[in-house]
Amino acid sequence: MSIRFIEGEQRWVLQTEDMDYVIGIDAWGRLEHEYWGPRLASQADYAALAEVKPFRSFEDVRGMSREEIMPWHRLLHADPGLKLTFGDGTRDLVLAYDGHSVQGGELRIEMVDRLKQVRVRLNYRVQEKYDLLERWVELVNESEEEVRVERMMGAIWHLPERGNYRLTHLTGHWGAEMQLRQNGLSEGKTVLEERRGLTGHQSNPWFAVDFGDADETSGEVYFGAVAYSGHWSIMAEKSPYGFLQVGAGYSSFDFAWTLAPGESLVSPVCIGGYTRGGFGQMSRMLHDYQRERVSDRGAEALPVLYNSWEAAYFDVDERSQMELADIAAKIGIELFVMDDGWFAGRNGDKAGLGDWTPDPVKFPNGLAPLIDHVHGLGMRFGLWVEPEMTNADSDLYRKHPDWVYHYPDRERTESRNQMVLNLARSDVREFVFDSVDRLLCEYDIDYIKWDMNRYISEPGWPGQPAERQKEIWLRHVNTLYEIWRRLRAKHPRVSFESCAGGGGRVDLGIMRYSDQFWITDNTDPYDRLFQQEGYSYAYTTKQMRAWVTESPHGLNRRSASLKYRFHSAMAGALGIGLNLRHAGDEELEECRQWIERYKALRPVIQEGDLYRLLSPRAGDVSAVQYTAKDRGVAVVFLYLHAQRFSRPCPLVRLQGLEPAARYRCEQTGAVRSGSAWMAAGLRPELRGDYDSAMFTLAREENA
Ligand code: DGJ
């Protein structure tokens, strides 16, 4: 049983395979966090958890509490999880326990402020197999008057008291998203958040905290994520007494939400987990959870795709796309995606967004001839759209200039020459849904790449009361989810890719609707190693689209062999963005062979366990390994950045094999026990700059 209520003690124990999470009710009737960590041996251990708080002058014990959701009230001065303003100016929220229910793997605890008639429901879902908890909060206004919500977190995570907290998180910018950072946490607040209207290039809603001593293979790691695609915040606050709390939920920047009588507001779902197996185990738990619980596509393989963007940019038309498709089919591509440039007036990034009909010059007979051609070649067909946007130079904007976020008298700032549609409006919501729905009804489209290429500015919603206009941050994201939900329900066969100018929309919220992510516009195979590593800390590489593109690379002019480019991209969901019309026969044949190889190894790469053997941040050689769940096959990719004379490649010790089984390396013919591959390792012969290798190991079944 994963959720237990210990009657006499007024205490809940949430248990996973390797973790206990304990909540109690304190002397003042508040919900107190008591424990989070490895499983405890007996029930008596839980009773001993309720601690007597030490006396600290100036700090009333009631202000030192580690409440599960930390409503702002009385002497609580740590960062609150909930902050409300009532009509009479009261800003205190005093919650008392009001019952609970357990259903399946879910616990719901009810709390009320009896004076103000506000109900708070704390929901917990136990994901036993993955040592994870999902948490979210629902706030219900049961009073007769409006209530203003000014802060709402879905979780406050209280970490055990250990001085040395170290935060691991992802940062970056366009073209360099998902850069991993580790910093010690000092007293005070460290805030990761996004205030631009999408998940963000600069920060990603995921974190891990260890005690300065965890590595890939060992050590305690606490970690979490916010399943939300914009206006999120993760706030780590270390008190001078050494406690650490991490709040996760909506950003409170420019945030306000008015709850009319009877209305409710739900926080994002927040994920929290614990492991003793280091960062590697943390990632594998998250990957399994995402593949098995978040994504609804199960073990369906991601097809090898071709995308026209880097080959053609806006210069697409029926003839040239058909030519690309002909070659793509010959090298084994399974999904052909036509990117930007196909719709009316779209000859660059200055016009067309909002007018979702095929350009009559480029596609005089609509998209059907191209789609039929692609299908006739045995491939699926995908189409790029950016439905949340409009250009000033579009029929849509000429007809509905009031449909974008704006303030009445201010300039509407354009970015990439475009403006953001106000999804809080119901007419805009229906327009956006219809635009994509119409395309999917009219054409036999198998795949939608949904892009978003700017941040929100001037977040005004004219016609609404000033305070309510601040709701657009949440309304935009929630409406987006609703649209994706409806589209998927109506077109269940269609796959979706989440993209926002590269990796601006990668998170567990959109993962419920999107089958794959575009994580960066930087397709340079070496830069990608860093991004792929950072991404893999938090997200499954099954859904990480990675393309092989031209060399020298357009962004940094780096030259790399086709082999190196394939090895880099094969560590995720392989795609090709080469200009195939310029490729010679030899190059195409090499592509064909790599694609064939990838398809054979795809079940291991997409569904297996990932081991980060050597980090690109740590030295000149980096390596990742994928191992099938039954440990019968392993695939290892190794990358040399730059060789230095007399420095041999380091030994690469494999992981996750069966120690006693014998494994044959396909490339060298060597047969060794799993324990030998893991302890003695292999030494790749990589030479020069940007060299790479791939090794596959198969278990000898009758050894
Ligand atoms: C940004 C995306 O990340 C690219 O892959 C491409 O789709 C362009 N937008 C198209 O405008």
Residues whose N, C-alpha, C, O or C-beta is under 5 A from the ligand:
A	BS01	DGJ	W309 D339 D340 D451 C499 G501 G502 D521
